[in-house]
Amino acid sequence: MPQQIPPAGRPAPPPLVEPDLETADGVVREAYVPPLCRPLHRGSLADLPFHNAAEEPGAVVLARRRPGGGWTDVTARQFADEVLAVARGLVAHGLQPGDRLAIMARTSYEWTLLDFAAWAAGLVTVPVYPTSSAAQACFILQDAGVRACVVENVEHARMVSSVRGGLPDLEHLWQFDAGAVPQLVVAGREVPDEQVTSRRAGLTPQSTATIIHTSGTTGRPKGCVLTHGNFFAEVDNCVELLHPVFTSLSRHPASTVLFLPLAHVFGRMVALGCMRARVRLGHAPSIQTDELLADFASFKPSFLLAVPYVLEKVYNSARATAERMRRGSSFDRASRVAVRWGDASRSEGQGGGHGPGLFTRAARGLYDPLVYRRIREALGGHVRHVVCGGSPLGERLCAFFAGAGIEVYEGYGLTETTAAVTVTPPLRPRLGTVGWPVPGTAVRIAEDGEVLLRGGQVFAGYWDPSVQGVIPAVSADGWLPTGDLGALDGQGYLRIIGRKKDLLVTSSGKNIAPAPLEDWLRAHPLVDQCIVVGDDRPHLTALVTLETEGLTHWQHMHGKSHLSLEELVRDGDLLRNLQRAVDDTNRLVSQAESIRRFAVLPHRFTEADGHLTPSLKLRRGAVVRDFAQQIGDLYERGLPHGGVR
């Protein structure tokens, strides 16, 4: 029988342990926070549903979307029974322990069900983004040597079938919307429960749980081999550290709607954290604003997992609504009050101030029912915490949401580190940073400024299909080089400067990290994506693409709905609006680091064009290559503000 895994949670929040610091020449070079949980020496993720069912069978751990709207709760016992039934079906189809099963679908209850069922059958899951092209999907399935694949719909099934000739290991292809789950349940009816129990017993924390391929911003993706132990080290310590998030501190039980892709390690980690902490989890397959807000309204989550783009959309949509109601100025005043409140509260938490003053408190009380409550209602009405990652949110928006009554926990991590290695500690936020090390993690800054990481959640290496094993990626003493540049402050908070490979060196020899400029400019409601260039050039310039909803609203408010996109990118009013956004961005940096000129492109960067990864990161090399003429125009012809040639 598989041994029961020890529980992760506690009834009371653990004491906040500050980082141990190592300095050299007065500069903090390393920060380490001791673990809050003991490392797991037995068991696996496959045991979680069954452990929950044994401990608290009636606990609501999931919620399924009903076809007509609304949600149906799923108890720990019901989920464990479903996991067992599907796992028996996988065994019935001849899949052996260690075989790889791919899942290519949007975020859904069935995705999580197959993930746990595969582990219970002793398999290794391989996520594939549902937006992947045939070539991308074929590479991942071939690289991992996948024997079985579950897809969402007929389009995905046709895509995989079209490349099946290059997938000699692929024997099974199932389709969620064609009844994959009930088909597996029927197939496994004759398989004894003991076969699944035996396979679970064969798994240890050192067993491979999943192979997640990186986004591939430069070159082909690499398969990150993550173990069950990697996930437990990550999940257990994050659940303990973020006690206010994962614990019911009011009459509303802790719950969340997951809408980020489960193919990404960030979404996967939070789904597992919810199962570990027995937090009610729902799945939202669409990130379209209207559909997502409808899911929030019906589910009423207490916290959300998000990327900055989502919070930017919420803020910009609220401001656009206020402007349509001719209350834009009032919203802007409320925004400034919220930012002041957030800044003052955070300064107080850091021991550097006395908190919000009397005037700010009174103004916040005035604007709460008019503005802030509407922001909270847009997220379902009960959200008080947001865990945000993927890229920096920006100090202004982070302070705004804090002032609006929503605490944002920013984090930093990689696929190779099973998601977060740093996170904002509760009640100790510091704007402009990504927090301090997750308990059990050490962060070191190398001599050249590169961030190095060590901890139980750091993977051992990349998948090598030639030997069906792992290529080590960490040093002999366990340090993983990240390729990111960063710095630690005097309290152990990490600030990410940018990617080492993205560092721009101007013709005058000035080293500039473009990421902070891009993050600030991208927060503007008219900007969808932007890329700052300037390598071996006399100064910086930028390419900008326009955000569809923000542009539509701007056209309506300025009486320019009749203009085409090609006309808009040359419109003087629009360019002056964007120039003000660039000017605001340039206030963050010195004159030598400022953006001197920009061009607006008449289309967006997309994954299909090869300019974005599946996780929506820019492929900088591809963008610079494909828009070399526009970049050249910015320098050679000296465009005064924006526009394209």
C-alpha positions as CSV (number, residue, x, y, z in Angstrom):
1,M,0.0,0.0,0.0
2,P,1.3,3.5,-0.7
3,Q,2.3,5.3,2.5
4,Q,0.2,8.3,3.5
5,I,2.0,11.6,2.9
6,P,2.1,14.0,5.8
7,P,-0.2,17.0,5.7
8,A,1.2,20.4,4.6
9,G,-1.1,22.9,6.3
10,R,-1.3,24.2,9.9
11,P,-4.3,25.8,11.7
12,A,-2.3,29.0,12.4
13,P,0.1,30.9,10.2
14,P,3.8,30.0,10.6
15,P,6.2,32.7,11.9
16,L,7.8,34.7,9.2
17,V,11.5,33.8,9.0
18,E,13.7,36.5,7.4
19,P,16.5,35.5,5.0
20,D,20.0,34.7,6.1
21,L,22.3,37.0,4.2
22,E,25.9,36.7,2.9
23,T,27.7,39.8,1.9
24,A,30.9,40.7,0.1
25,D,32.4,44.2,0.0
26,G,29.2,45.5,1.5
27,V,27.0,44.0,-1.2
28,V,24.5,41.2,-0.5
29,R,25.5,38.2,-2.6
30,E,23.3,35.5,-1.2
31,A,20.0,35.1,0.6
32,Y,18.6,31.9,2.1
33,V,15.3,31.2,3.9
34,P,15.1,27.9,5.8
35,P,12.3,25.6,4.8
36,L,8.9,25.7,6.6
37,C,8.2,22.0,5.8
38,R,10.3,18.9,6.1
39,P,11.4,17.4,2.8
40,L,9.2,14.5,1.7
41,H,11.0,11.1,1.8
42,R,8.1,8.9,0.7
43,G,5.0,9.1,-1.4
44,S,4.1,11.1,-4.6
45,L,1.6,13.5,-6.1
46,A,-0.4,10.4,-7.1
47,D,-1.3,9.9,-3.4
48,L,-2.9,13.4,-2.9
49,P,-6.5,12.6,-4.0
50,F,-6.5,9.4,-2.0
51,H,-4.9,11.0,1.1
52,N,-7.6,13.8,0.9
53,A,-10.4,11.2,0.6
54,A,-9.1,9.3,3.6
55,E,-8.6,12.4,5.8
56,E,-11.7,14.5,4.8
57,P,-13.9,12.7,2.3
58,G,-16.6,15.4,2.2
59,A,-14.3,18.3,1.7
60,V,-15.0,20.2,-1.5
61,V,-11.7,20.2,-3.5
62,L,-12.9,21.0,-7.0
63,A,-15.8,22.5,-8.9
64,R,-16.9,21.5,-12.4
65,R,-18.4,23.9,-14.8
66,R,-22.0,23.0,-15.8
67,P,-22.9,23.3,-19.5
68,G,-25.7,25.7,-18.8
69,G,-23.7,27.8,-16.4
70,G,-22.8,27.6,-12.8
71,W,-20.6,25.0,-10.9
72,T,-21.0,21.6,-9.4
73,D,-18.9,20.9,-6.4
74,V,-16.7,17.8,-6.3
75,T,-15.7,16.3,-2.9
76,A,-12.4,14.6,-2.1
77,R,-14.0,11.2,-2.2
78,Q,-15.7,11.8,-5.5
79,F,-12.4,13.0,-7.1
80,A,-10.4,10.1,-5.8
81,D,-13.0,7.7,-7.2
82,E,-12.8,9.3,-10.6
83,V,-9.0,9.3,-10.5
84,L,-8.9,5.6,-9.7
85,A,-11.5,4.8,-12.5
86,V,-9.5,6.7,-15.2
87,A,-6.2,5.3,-14.0
88,R,-7.5,1.8,-14.3
89,G,-8.5,2.7,-17.9
90,L,-4.9,3.8,-18.7
91,V,-3.6,0.5,-17.2
92,A,-6.1,-1.5,-19.3
93,H,-4.7,0.1,-22.5
94,G,-1.3,-1.4,-21.7
95,L,0.5,1.8,-20.6
96,Q,3.4,0.9,-18.3
97,P,5.0,2.8,-15.4
98,G,7.3,5.5,-16.7
99,D,5.5,5.8,-20.1
100,R,4.7,9.3,-21.2
101,L,1.2,10.6,-21.7
102,A,0.7,14.0,-23.3
103,I,-2.2,16.4,-22.6
104,M,-3.1,19.0,-25.2
105,A,-6.1,21.0,-24.1
106,R,-7.2,24.3,-22.5
107,T,-7.5,24.6,-18.7
108,S,-10.3,22.3,-17.6
109,Y,-11.4,19.9,-14.9
110,E,-10.6,17.0,-17.2
111,W,-7.0,18.2,-17.6
112,T,-6.4,18.0,-13.8
113,L,-8.3,14.6,-13.6
114,L,-6.0,13.1,-16.3
115,D,-2.9,14.5,-14.6
116,F,-3.6,12.7,-11.4
117,A,-4.9,9.6,-13.1
118,A,-1.7,9.3,-15.1
119,W,0.4,9.6,-11.9
120,A,-1.8,7.0,-10.2
121,A,-1.0,4.7,-13.1
122,G,2.7,5.4,-12.7
123,L,2.9,7.5,-15.9
124,V,4.7,10.7,-16.7
125,T,2.6,13.6,-18.0
126,V,3.8,15.8,-20.9
127,P,1.8,19.1,-21.3
128,V,1.4,20.6,-24.8
129,Y,0.0,24.1,-25.2
130,P,-3.4,24.0,-27.0
131,T,-2.2,26.8,-29.3
132,S,0.8,24.9,-30.5
133,S,1.3,24.4,-34.3
134,A,1.5,20.9,-35.8
135,A,5.3,21.3,-35.9
136,Q,5.6,22.4,-32.3
137,A,3.3,19.6,-31.0
138,C,5.1,17.0,-33.1
139,F,8.5,18.1,-31.7
140,I,7.3,17.8,-28.1
141,L,5.6,14.4,-28.6
142,Q,8.6,13.1,-30.5
143,D,11.1,14.5,-28.0
144,A,9.4,13.0,-25.0
145,G,8.7,9.7,-26.7
146,V,5.0,9.9,-25.9
147,R,3.0,6.7,-26.0
148,A,-0.5,8.2,-25.4
149,C,-2.0,11.6,-26.0
150,V,-5.2,13.2,-24.9
151,V,-6.4,16.3,-26.8
152,E,-9.4,18.6,-26.3
153,N,-11.2,18.6,-29.7
154,V,-11.3,17.4,-33.2
155,E,-9.0,20.1,-34.5
156,H,-6.3,19.0,-32.1
157,A,-6.9,15.4,-33.0
158,R,-6.6,16.1,-36.7
159,M,-3.4,18.0,-36.0
160,V,-1.8,15.2,-34.1
161,S,-3.0,12.7,-36.7
162,S,-1.4,14.7,-39.5
163,V,2.1,14.3,-37.9
164,R,1.6,10.8,-36.6
165,G,3.9,9.4,-39.2
166,G,6.7,11.1,-37.3
167,L,5.6,9.7,-34.0
168,P,6.5,6.0,-33.9
169,D,6.0,5.7,-30.1
170,L,2.4,7.1,-30.2
171,E,-0.1,4.3,-29.8
172,H,-3.2,5.9,-28.3
173,L,-5.0,9.2,-29.1
174,W,-8.1,10.2,-27.1
175,Q,-10.3,13.3,-27.4
176,F,-11.9,15.0,-24.4
177,D,-15.0,16.3,-26.2
178,A,-15.5,12.9,-27.9
179,G,-15.8,11.1,-24.5
180,A,-12.2,10.3,-23.6
181,V,-12.9,10.2,-19.9
182,P,-15.9,7.8,-20.0
183,Q,-14.1,5.7,-22.6
184,L,-11.2,5.2,-20.2
185,V,-13.6,4.5,-17.3
186,V,-15.3,1.8,-19.3
187,A,-12.0,0.2,-20.5
188,G,-10.8,-0.1,-16.9
189,R,-13.8,-1.8,-15.3
190,E,-12.1,-5.2,-15.2
191,V,-8.8,-3.9,-13.9
192,P,-8.4,-4.5,-10.1
193,D,-7.9,-1.5,-7.8
194,E,-4.8,-3.2,-6.5
195,Q,-3.0,-2.7,-9.8
196,V,-3.3,1.1,-9.4
197,T,-2.4,0.9,-5.7
198,S,0.7,-1.1,-6.6
199,R,1.8,1.4,-9.2
200,R,1.3,4.3,-6.7
201,A,3.4,2.4,-4.2
202,G,6.2,2.2,-6.7
203,L,6.5,6.0,-6.9
204,T,8.9,8.0,-4.7
205,P,9.7,11.8,-4.4
206,Q,12.6,11.1,-6.8
207,S,10.3,9.7,-9.6
208,T,9.7,11.9,-12.6
209,A,6.3,13.5,-12.5
210,T,6.3,15.5,-15.7
211,I,8.4,16.8,-18.6
212,I,7.5,20.4,-19.3
213,H,9.1,21.9,-22.4
214,T,10.3,25.5,-22.1
215,S,8.8,28.2,-24.3
216,G,11.8,28.3,-26.6
217,T,12.5,32.0,-26.9
218,T,15.8,31.2,-28.5
219,G,15.9,27.9,-30.5
220,R,14.0,24.7,-29.8
221,P,12.3,24.0,-26.5
222,K,14.0,21.8,-23.9
223,G,12.2,19.3,-21.8
224,C,12.5,20.1,-18.1
225,V,12.3,17.0,-16.0
226,L,10.4,17.7,-12.7
227,T,10.0,15.1,-10.0
228,H,7.3,14.6,-7.5
229,G,9.7,15.8,-4.8
230,N,10.3,19.1,-6.8
231,F,6.6,19.8,-6.7
232,F,6.2,19.0,-3.0
233,A,9.2,21.2,-2.0
234,E,7.6,24.0,-4.0
235,V,3.9,23.5,-3.1
236,D,4.3,22.8,0.6
237,N,6.5,25.8,1.4
238,C,4.4,28.2,-0.7
239,V,1.2,27.0,0.9
240,E,2.7,27.5,4.3
241,L,4.3,30.9,3.5
242,L,1.1,32.2,1.8
243,H,-1.1,31.2,4.7
244,P,-3.6,34.1,4.2
245,V,-4.1,33.0,0.6
246,F,-4.7,29.3,1.0
247,T,-6.5,29.4,4.3
248,S,-10.1,30.5,5.0
249,L,-9.8,33.5,7.2
250,S,-13.4,34.5,6.8
251,R,-16.9,33.0,6.3
252,H,-16.0,32.5,2.7
253,P,-13.9,29.3,2.1
254,A,-10.6,29.7,0.2
255,S,-11.2,29.1,-3.5
256,T,-9.8,30.1,-6.9
257,V,-10.6,29.9,-10.6
258,L,-7.6,28.8,-12.6
259,F,-7.6,30.3,-16.1
260,L,-3.9,30.2,-17.0
261,P,-2.7,27.3,-19.1
262,L,-2.1,24.1,-17.2
263,A,0.7,23.5,-19.8
264,H,2.6,26.2,-17.9
265,V,4.3,25.3,-14.7
266,F,2.8,28.4,-12.9
267,G,-0.8,27.2,-13.4
268,R,0.1,23.6,-12.7
269,M,1.8,24.5,-9.4
270,V,-1.2,26.4,-8.1
271,A,-3.6,23.6,-9.1
272,L,-1.4,21.2,-7.1
273,G,-1.2,23.6,-4.2
274,C,-5.0,23.8,-4.1
275,M,-5.3,20.0,-4.0
276,R,-2.6,19.8,-1.3
277,A,-4.4,22.5,0.9
278,R,-7.9,21.3,0.0
279,V,-8.8,24.6,-1.5
280,R,-11.8,24.6,-3.9
281,L,-10.5,24.9,-7.4
282,G,-12.5,25.7,-10.6
283,H,-11.2,25.8,-14.2
284,A,-11.9,28.5,-16.8
285,P,-10.9,27.6,-20.3
286,S,-11.2,31.1,-21.8
287,I,-9.2,34.2,-21.0
288,Q,-11.5,36.4,-23.1
289,T,-12.4,39.3,-20.8
290,D,-16.3,38.9,-20.9
291,E,-16.2,35.1,-20.4
292,L,-13.6,35.3,-17.6
293,L,-15.4,38.0,-15.7
294,A,-18.6,35.9,-16.0
295,D,-16.7,33.0,-14.4
296,F,-15.5,35.2,-11.6
297,A,-19.0,36.4,-10.9
298,S,-20.5,32.9,-10.7
299,F,-17.6,31.2,-8.8
300,K,-16.7,34.1,-6.4
301,P,-13.1,33.1,-5.8
302,S,-11.2,34.4,-2.7
303,F,-7.9,34.6,-4.6
304,L,-6.6,34.5,-8.1
305,L,-3.5,33.3,-10.0
306,A,-2.7,35.9,-12.7
307,V,-0.2,37.4,-15.0
308,P,0.2,41.2,-15.2
309,Y,-1.7,41.3,-18.5
310,V,-4.9,40.3,-16.7
311,L,-4.6,42.9,-13.9
312,E,-3.8,45.5,-16.5
313,K,-6.9,44.6,-18.4
314,V,-9.1,44.8,-15.3
315,Y,-7.7,48.3,-14.5
316,N,-7.9,49.6,-18.1
317,S,-11.5,48.2,-18.5
318,A,-12.6,49.9,-15.3
319,R,-11.1,53.2,-16.4
320,A,-12.7,52.9,-19.9
321,T,-16.1,52.2,-18.3
322,A,-15.7,55.3,-16.1
323,E,-14.7,57.4,-19.1
324,R,-17.8,56.3,-21.0
325,M,-19.9,57.4,-18.0
326,R,-18.1,60.7,-18.1
327,R,-16.4,59.9,-14.8
328,G,-12.8,59.5,-16.1
329,S,-11.5,62.3,-13.9
330,S,-13.1,60.9,-10.8
331,F,-11.6,57.5,-11.6
332,D,-8.2,59.0,-12.0
333,R,-8.5,60.8,-8.6
334,A,-9.5,57.5,-7.0
335,S,-6.6,55.8,-8.7
336,R,-4.1,58.3,-7.2
337,V,-5.7,57.9,-3.8
338,A,-5.4,54.1,-4.0
339,V,-1.7,54.4,-5.1
340,R,-1.0,56.7,-2.2
341,W,-2.7,54.4,0.2
342,G,-0.8,51.4,-1.2
343,D,2.5,53.1,-1.0
344,A,2.0,54.4,2.5
345,S,0.8,51.0,3.8
346,R,3.7,49.2,2.3
347,S,6.2,51.8,3.7
348,E,4.6,51.2,7.1
349,G,5.0,47.5,6.8
350,Q,8.7,48.0,6.0
351,G,9.1,50.2,9.1
352,G,9.7,53.3,6.9
353,G,6.5,55.3,7.6
354,H,3.4,55.8,9.7
355,G,0.9,54.5,7.2
356,P,-1.8,56.4,5.3
357,G,-2.6,59.8,6.7
358,L,-6.0,61.1,7.7
359,F,-6.7,62.7,4.4
360,T,-5.8,59.6,2.4
361,R,-7.9,57.4,4.7
362,A,-10.9,59.7,4.3
363,A,-10.5,59.9,0.5
364,R,-10.1,56.1,0.3
365,G,-13.4,55.7,2.3
366,L,-15.1,58.0,-0.1
367,Y,-13.9,56.2,-3.3
368,D,-14.4,52.7,-2.0
369,P,-18.1,52.3,-2.9
370,L,-17.7,54.4,-6.1
371,V,-14.6,52.7,-7.6
372,Y,-12.7,50.1,-5.5
373,R,-15.7,48.0,-4.8
374,R,-16.5,47.9,-8.5
375,I,-12.9,46.6,-9.1
376,R,-13.5,43.9,-6.5
377,E,-16.9,43.0,-7.9
378,A,-15.4,42.6,-11.4
379,L,-13.3,39.8,-9.9
380,G,-16.3,38.2,-8.2
381,G,-16.6,40.2,-5.1
382,H,-14.6,38.2,-2.6
383,V,-11.0,38.3,-4.1
384,R,-8.6,39.7,-1.5
385,H,-5.3,38.2,-2.8
386,V,-3.7,37.8,-6.2
387,V,-0.6,35.7,-6.8
388,C,1.1,37.3,-9.9
389,G,4.0,36.1,-11.9
390,G,5.3,35.8,-15.4
391,S,6.7,39.3,-15.6
392,P,6.7,42.4,-13.3
393,L,3.4,44.0,-12.6
394,G,4.8,47.5,-12.1
395,E,4.9,49.5,-8.9
396,R,1.9,51.8,-9.8
397,L,-0.6,49.0,-10.5
398,C,0.7,46.9,-7.5
399,A,0.1,49.9,-5.2
400,F,-3.3,50.6,-6.8
401,F,-4.7,47.1,-6.2
402,A,-3.4,47.3,-2.6
403,G,-5.2,50.5,-2.1
404,A,-8.3,48.9,-3.6
405,G,-8.3,46.2,-1.0
406,I,-6.5,43.4,-3.0
407,E,-3.1,42.3,-1.9
408,V,-0.8,41.3,-4.8
409,Y,1.9,38.7,-4.1
410,E,4.6,38.9,-6.9
411,G,6.9,36.1,-7.5
412,Y,9.7,35.0,-9.8
413,G,10.6,31.6,-11.1
414,L,11.3,29.3,-14.0
415,T,10.0,26.1,-15.5
416,E,13.3,24.6,-14.3
417,T,12.4,25.6,-10.7
418,T,8.9,24.3,-10.6
419,A,7.6,27.9,-10.6
420,A,8.4,30.3,-7.8
421,V,11.7,30.6,-6.1
422,T,11.0,34.1,-4.7
423,V,7.6,35.6,-3.6
424,T,6.4,38.6,-1.7
425,P,6.1,37.6,2.0
426,P,2.8,38.3,3.7
427,L,2.5,41.8,5.1
428,R,6.1,42.6,4.0
429,P,5.8,43.7,0.3
430,R,8.5,45.8,-1.3
431,L,7.6,47.5,-4.5
432,G,10.0,47.0,-7.4
433,T,11.1,43.6,-6.2
434,V,9.9,40.0,-6.6
435,G,10.0,39.2,-2.9
436,W,12.5,37.1,-1.0
437,P,13.4,33.4,-1.4
438,V,10.6,30.8,-0.9
439,P,11.4,28.9,2.3
440,G,14.0,26.2,1.5
441,T,15.5,28.3,-1.3
442,A,18.8,30.1,-1.7
443,V,19.4,33.0,-4.2
444,R,22.9,34.0,-5.1
445,I,24.2,36.8,-7.4
446,A,27.2,35.9,-9.4
447,E,30.0,38.3,-10.1
448,D,28.5,39.2,-13.5
449,G,25.1,39.9,-11.9
450,E,23.5,36.6,-13.0
451,V,20.9,35.1,-10.6
452,L,21.8,31.6,-9.4
453,L,19.3,29.4,-7.5
454,R,19.4,26.4,-5.2
455,G,16.6,24.5,-3.5
456,G,14.4,21.4,-3.4
457,Q,12.2,22.7,-6.2
458,V,15.2,23.1,-8.6
459,F,15.1,20.4,-11.2
460,A,18.0,18.0,-11.9
461,G,18.2,18.7,-15.7
462,Y,16.8,18.5,-19.2
463,W,15.3,15.5,-20.9
464,D,17.7,13.6,-23.3
465,P,15.6,11.5,-25.7
466,S,18.7,9.7,-26.9
467,V,19.2,8.0,-23.5
468,Q,15.7,8.4,-22.1
469,G,17.2,10.2,-19.2
470,V,18.4,13.6,-17.8
471,I,21.2,15.9,-18.9
472,P,22.4,17.7,-15.6
473,A,21.8,21.5,-15.6
474,V,23.0,22.4,-12.1
475,S,26.6,22.8,-10.8
476,A,28.2,20.2,-8.6
477,D,27.1,22.1,-5.5
478,G,23.5,22.4,-6.7
479,W,23.4,26.0,-8.2
480,L,21.3,26.6,-11.3
481,P,22.2,29.6,-13.6
482,T,19.1,31.3,-14.7
483,G,20.3,33.7,-17.4
484,D,18.6,36.5,-15.6
485,L,20.4,39.5,-14.1
486,G,19.4,40.7,-10.6
487,A,20.4,42.2,-7.3
488,L,19.6,41.5,-3.7
489,D,18.9,44.4,-1.3
490,G,19.9,44.7,2.4
491,Q,16.8,42.6,3.5
492,G,17.2,39.8,0.9
493,Y,14.6,41.1,-1.6
494,L,15.4,40.2,-5.2
495,R,15.1,42.7,-8.0
496,I,15.2,41.3,-11.5
497,I,16.9,43.6,-14.0
498,G,16.4,41.6,-17.2
499,R,17.6,38.7,-19.2
500,K,21.4,38.4,-19.5
501,K,21.1,37.7,-23.2
502,D,18.7,40.6,-23.8
503,L,21.1,43.2,-22.3
504,L,21.5,46.0,-24.9
505,V,25.0,47.6,-25.3
506,T,24.7,50.9,-27.2
507,S,27.5,52.1,-29.5
508,S,28.8,54.3,-26.6
509,G,29.2,51.2,-24.4
510,K,26.2,51.8,-22.2
511,N,24.7,48.5,-20.8
512,I,20.9,48.8,-20.6
513,A,18.3,46.2,-19.6
514,P,15.2,46.7,-21.8
515,A,12.7,44.8,-19.6
516,P,11.8,47.6,-17.1
517,L,11.1,50.0,-19.9
518,E,9.0,47.5,-21.8
519,D,7.0,46.5,-18.7
520,W,6.1,50.1,-17.9
521,L,5.1,51.0,-21.4
522,R,3.1,47.8,-21.8
523,A,0.9,48.9,-18.9
524,H,-0.6,51.7,-21.0
525,P,-4.1,50.8,-22.1
526,L,-3.3,51.4,-25.8
527,V,-0.2,49.2,-25.8
528,D,-0.4,45.4,-26.4
529,Q,3.3,44.6,-26.8
530,C,6.5,46.5,-27.2
531,I,10.1,45.8,-27.8
532,V,13.0,48.1,-27.0
533,V,16.0,47.9,-29.3
534,G,19.4,49.6,-29.4
535,D,22.2,47.1,-29.5
536,D,25.2,48.7,-31.1
537,R,23.1,51.8,-31.8
538,P,23.6,55.4,-30.5
539,H,20.3,55.3,-28.5
540,L,17.2,53.3,-27.7
541,T,14.1,53.0,-29.9
542,A,11.0,50.9,-29.6
543,L,8.4,49.0,-31.7
544,V,4.9,49.1,-30.3
545,T,1.7,47.1,-31.1
546,L,-1.8,48.3,-30.2
547,E,-4.2,46.6,-27.7
548,T,-7.5,45.8,-29.5
549,E,-9.9,46.7,-26.8
550,G,-8.0,49.8,-25.6
551,L,-7.8,51.0,-29.2
552,T,-11.5,50.5,-29.9
553,H,-12.4,52.5,-26.8
554,W,-9.9,55.3,-27.8
555,Q,-11.5,55.5,-31.3
556,H,-15.0,55.7,-29.8
557,M,-14.0,58.5,-27.4
558,H,-12.2,60.5,-30.1
559,G,-14.7,60.0,-32.9
560,K,-12.3,58.0,-35.0
561,S,-14.1,54.7,-35.3
562,H,-14.1,55.0,-39.0
563,L,-10.3,54.9,-39.3
564,S,-8.6,51.6,-40.3
565,L,-5.6,50.3,-38.3
566,E,-3.2,51.4,-41.1
567,E,-4.6,54.9,-40.8
568,L,-4.6,54.9,-37.0
569,V,-0.9,54.1,-36.7
570,R,-0.2,57.4,-38.5
571,D,-2.9,59.4,-36.6
572,G,-1.4,62.4,-34.9
573,D,-3.7,62.3,-31.9
574,L,-2.9,58.6,-31.3
575,L,0.8,59.2,-31.7
576,R,0.8,62.1,-29.3
577,N,-1.0,59.9,-26.7
578,L,1.6,57.2,-27.1
579,Q,4.4,59.8,-26.9
580,R,3.1,60.9,-23.5
581,A,3.3,57.2,-22.5
582,V,6.9,57.0,-23.7
583,D,7.7,60.2,-21.9
584,D,6.3,58.8,-18.7
585,T,8.4,55.7,-19.1
586,N,11.5,57.7,-19.7
587,R,11.1,59.3,-16.3
588,L,12.2,56.0,-14.8
589,V,15.7,56.2,-16.3
590,S,18.5,58.5,-17.2
591,Q,18.7,60.4,-20.5
592,A,21.2,57.8,-21.9
593,E,18.7,55.0,-21.2
594,S,15.6,56.6,-22.6
595,I,13.6,55.7,-25.6
596,R,14.2,58.4,-28.2
597,R,11.8,57.3,-31.0
598,F,9.2,54.6,-31.5
599,A,7.2,53.1,-34.4
600,V,3.7,51.8,-34.2
601,L,3.1,48.6,-36.1
602,P,-0.3,48.0,-37.9
603,H,-0.6,44.5,-36.5
604,R,0.1,42.5,-33.3
605,F,2.8,40.1,-32.4
606,T,1.4,36.6,-32.4
607,E,2.4,33.1,-31.7
608,A,1.3,32.0,-35.2
609,D,3.8,34.5,-36.7
610,G,6.6,33.2,-34.5
611,H,6.9,36.4,-32.5
612,L,5.5,35.1,-29.2
613,T,6.0,31.9,-27.3
614,P,3.0,29.9,-26.1
615,S,3.4,31.6,-22.7
616,L,3.2,35.0,-24.5
617,K,6.9,36.0,-24.1
618,L,8.5,37.9,-27.0
619,R,10.9,36.1,-29.2
620,R,13.2,39.0,-29.5
621,G,15.4,37.6,-32.2
622,A,12.5,36.9,-34.5
623,V,11.0,40.3,-34.0
624,V,14.2,42.2,-34.6
625,R,14.8,40.0,-37.7
626,D,11.4,40.4,-39.2
627,F,11.1,44.2,-38.5
628,A,14.6,45.1,-39.4
629,Q,13.4,47.7,-41.9
630,Q,11.2,49.5,-39.4
631,I,14.0,49.5,-36.9
632,G,16.4,50.9,-39.5
633,D,14.0,53.6,-40.4
634,L,13.9,54.8,-36.8
635,Y,17.6,55.4,-36.9
636,E,18.3,56.3,-40.5
637,R,15.3,58.5,-41.3
638,G,14.8,59.9,-37.8
639,L,11.1,59.7,-37.5
640,P,9.9,62.5,-35.2
641,H,7.6,60.5,-33.0
642,G,5.9,57.4,-34.2
643,G,4.6,55.8,-37.4
644,V,5.8,53.2,-39.8
645,R,7.4,53.2,-43.3
